[in-house]
Amino acid sequence: METIQYIGESVWQGAAGHLLVIVAFVSAIAGSYANFKAVRNTDGWLNLGRAFFSIHALSVFAMIGLLLAIMIGQRYEYVYVWEHVSEDLPMRYIFSAFWEGQEGSFLLWMLWHAVLGIFLLRSGKWEAPVMGTLLLVEVFITSMLLGIHITDDIKIGVNPFALLRETMQAPIFARSDYLTMIEGNGLNPLLQNYWMTIHPPTLFLGFASVTVPFCFAMGGLITKDHTGWLRPALPWALFSAAILGTGILMGGAWAYEALSFGGYWAWDPVENMSLVPWLILVAGVHAHLISRSTGESMRTAYALYISSFLLILYSTFLTRSGVLGDS
């Protein structure tokens, strides 16, 4: 069968992007392993963990830059660009279009983890368990972007750099000049709003920051130092509660500004589901303060921080897996 030579396609960005996803995934696994080994044996393992984290972070930054580049270039041969960009979309909403879809949201989440990880490096005795846990979380999130087919029916993740003709069957792809015949779908008009530019980054920074108190709590369990983690974790817990709370407030304000949303409780389930982890996180901060002052409620602090993180993952699963699609 003759291979069609498609006119105007630029596939190298997709190949490079998918390679970066794989590099980010593998380096997160290796970095997590090295950091956990460094908990007991710091000889070389800690530096190795830092090196793998650096590779992971650079891969994430490069992935985001590459995806933004093909969106700005309106490369409609890529399904993510075709779904979220159009010729009449103002440039100021390109970022909004970037995180409109599931893949962009995960990349935004990974970006904030990478940025927070930079600040967590060289955090003394807690670096190894905290970074090991953070990179383990990154393994889970990056797996959502792998887009690797195990069988015809089993696939791990969705590749943000997938080509349109590889994901859709249509007669138009029998033509070598199909790119001249398609237009992008563009950003939902309801989302062409300044809130869409500033709200999702704030909310996902809140999601990402919830991971940090969880990482410190896991560090306390791993090292069996049940009081030492309280001091370095407190500023991060306060930061996380403040940022996630701000993101929820911004979402609520947007829901009442845009009348078609019908108010906060009738709006996006992503917003509603983020409220419960925030409430648990705030309760965790209170238990944290009690534990630090009196030594009591230590188990409660552990349980609440771990629960807030697991609830973030659970809410993301419900809202991004399609389970709530018909609600």
N, C-alpha and C positions, 0 to 999 in steps of 0.2 A: 504494500500500500504506500502510495507516494506521500511524503511528508509535506505539509503545507508550509510555505515560507510566508509568515505573516508580515504584512507591511506596517511599519511604524511602531511595532512592539519593542519594548526595552525590558528584557527579562533579567538582566544581570542584577538589578536592584532586588528583585524577588529572591534570586539565588543567594545573594549576599545577606539579605535580611533573614532568610531561613537558617543560613549557616550561623548567624549571630545568635539566633534563638537557641540553637543546639549548643553553641559555646557557652552561653549564659547558663543553660541547664546543667551542663557537665561541670562547669567551674563552681556552680553553687553546691553540687553534690560533693566535689572534692574539697571545697573550702569548709563546708560543714564538718566533714570527716576530720580534716586537719585541725580545726579548732577544738573539736571534742577530744581529739588525741592530746592536744596541748593542755587540757585541763589537768591531766596527770603527769604529762611529760612535755615541758615547754621547750626542750632542746630542738630547735629548728622547726617544730610543728607550728608555732605561733606565726613565725615569718612566712611559712608556707600558706597558712590560712589567710594572712593579709594579702599575699600575692594572688591567690585564687579569688578573693573578694574584689581586688582591683580589676582583674580580668572580667569578672561578672559585672561590676558596675560600668566599666567601659563598654561592654557589650550592650547593656541596657541603654546607655546614652546613645550609642551608635544606631541601635534599632529604632529609637524614637526619632532621631535626626533623619534617618533614611525614610521612614514612613511619612514624616512631615514633608520631606522633599518630593516624594512621588504624589502626595496629595496636592501640594502647591503646583506641581507640574501637570496636574489633571491627567495622570496616567490611568485611563479607564480600563486598561487591560488587567488591572488588579481589582479584585472583587471588593476590597474594603474601600478603595477610592471611588469605584462606581456606585457603591451604596450610599456614601456620605458626602460626596463633593459634586458640584455642578458648575457650569461655566458662569452662571449668574450669581454664585455664592460670593459675597464680599470677603475680601482677604481677612478681615478682622474676625470672621467666624471659622477660619480654617482650624484654629485650635479647638473650637467647640465641636467641629465635625470630627476631629481626631479622637476625642474621648466620648463621642456619642455612642459608638458601638462597643461590644463586649471586649474585643481584642484591645482597643485603645484604652479602655478602662483598666484592664489588667496591666498594660504597659505603664499607665500613669501610677498605678499602685506600686509597681516595681521600681519606678523612678524615685518615688518618695522613700522606699526602703533603702535604695542605694545611697540617697542623700543622707538619711538618718544614720546609715551604717558608717559613713565617713566620720560623723561626729562621735560614733561609738568606738571607733578604733582607738587603741592605746588608752583604754579605760581601766588600766591596772589589772588586778587579779580577776576582774569580771569580764575582761575582753573575750577570753576564749569561750566560756559557756554562753555568753550573750550573743556573740557573733556566730557561734555554731548554731544556735537556735534560730537566729535571724535568717541565716543562709538556708536552713532546713525549710523555713517558711517560703523562701524564694524558690526552692526546688518545687514545692507544690504549685505556686502561682505560675512559674515558668512552664510547667507541664501543661497548663491550660493553653499554651501558645505553640506547642510542638507541631501539631498537625501531622502526626505520623500515623500511617495506616498499618495496623497489625494484621487485620483481615479486611475483607470487603465491608463487613458490618461493624468492626471495632476500630475506633480511631482515638488517638490520644491528643486532645486539644484541637484548636483551630488556628491554622497558620495565618497571621495577619498579612502575609505577603503572597497569598495564594492568587493564582491567575484566574480571571473570570471564566475562561474557556475550560479550565480544569475542574471547576466546581459547578458548571451549568451546562446542560446539553441543549443546544439550539441549532437550527439550520444555519443561522448567520455565521457560525464559526467554521463553516465549510468555505467561506470566502476569505481570501488572503487580506482583503482590505476592510475587514469587519469593523475596525476602529473608526472608520469614517462614517459609520452608520449608527453608532451608539452615543448616548448622552448619559451623564451622571444623574443619579436621583436627587442629590443635594441634601442639605440639612432640613429637617422638619421645620416649617415656618414658625411653629410654636416655640422652637428652641433657638431661634435667631434673636437672641436677647442677651444683654450684657450679663445677666445672671448666669447664663450658660457658660460664659467665659471665666467667671471667677468662682462660681459655686462648686462644680465638680472637683477642681484641684484642692479646694479647702476641705471638702468632705473626704476625699481619698487620702489627703494628708492625715486627717483624723483617723481613718481606717488603718493607715500604715503606722501611725504613732501608737495605736493601741497595742501593737506587737511588742513595743519596747518594754513596758512594765511586765508583760508576759515573759519576755526573754530574761529579765532580771529575776522574776519569780522562778523560772526554770533553772536559772543559774544557782539560786539558793538551794533548790532541791538537789541539783547535780553535785554541788560542792558540800552539801549538808551544813552550810553556813546560813542558818535560818534567821539571823539578825543582821548580818553584814550587808545584805543586798538592799535593805530598807533605805539607807541613806542615799546611795547613788540613784535608786529607782524613783525616789519621790519627785524630783523636778520633772522627770519624764512623764510620770503619771499625771501631774498637774497640767503639764503642757498638753498631753493627749486629751484630757477631759475638756480643756479650754478650746482646743482646735476642733474636736469633734462636735462639741456643743455649739460652737460658732457656725460650723457647716450645717448643722440641723436648723439653727435659727435662720440662716440665709435661705435654706430650702423652704422653710415655712413662709418667709416673707415673699419669696417668688411665687409660691402656690396661691397666695391671696392677691398678688399683683396681676397675675394672668388669670382672668376670670374663668377661662375654659378649663382650668385645672380643678376647680370646685373646692379649693381650700386644702389645708395640709392633709387631713385624714383621707380625703378622696383622691389624693395625688399619687405620685410614683411610689410603689412599694419599697423601692430602695431607701427612700426617705423615712418611711414609717418603720422599716425594719432596723434602721440605724439608731432609733431612739432607745430600744431596749438594751443594746450593748452599752450605750452611754450611761444609762441609769445604773447598770451593774458596775461600770467603771467608777462612777462617782461614789457608789457604796464602797468599792474597793479602796478608794483614796481615804475615806473615813476610817475603814478598818486598818489601813496602813498607818495613819496618824496615831491611832490607838495603840497599835503594836509597837511603834517606835517610842512612844511615851511610857507605856506601862508593861510592855512585853506580852500583853494579852491579845487575843483575836488574831494570832499569827496564821492559824489554819484558815480563818475567814478571809484574810488578805490574800493568801495563796489562791483559795477557791474562787474569789471574785475576779482577780486579775486573769486567771486562766479561763474562767467562764466568759468574761467580756471578749477575749480574743476568739474563743470558739464560737460565740454568738455572731461575731463579725463574719467568720467563715460560713456559718450556717445561713445567715441572712444573705450573703453573697450567692450561695448555692441556690437558695429559693428564688432570688430575683434574677439571676443570670442563667439559670438552667432551663427556664421556660416553665417551671412548675406552677408559677403564678400567672402564666401568660393569659389565661382566660378569666382571671378574677377581676 
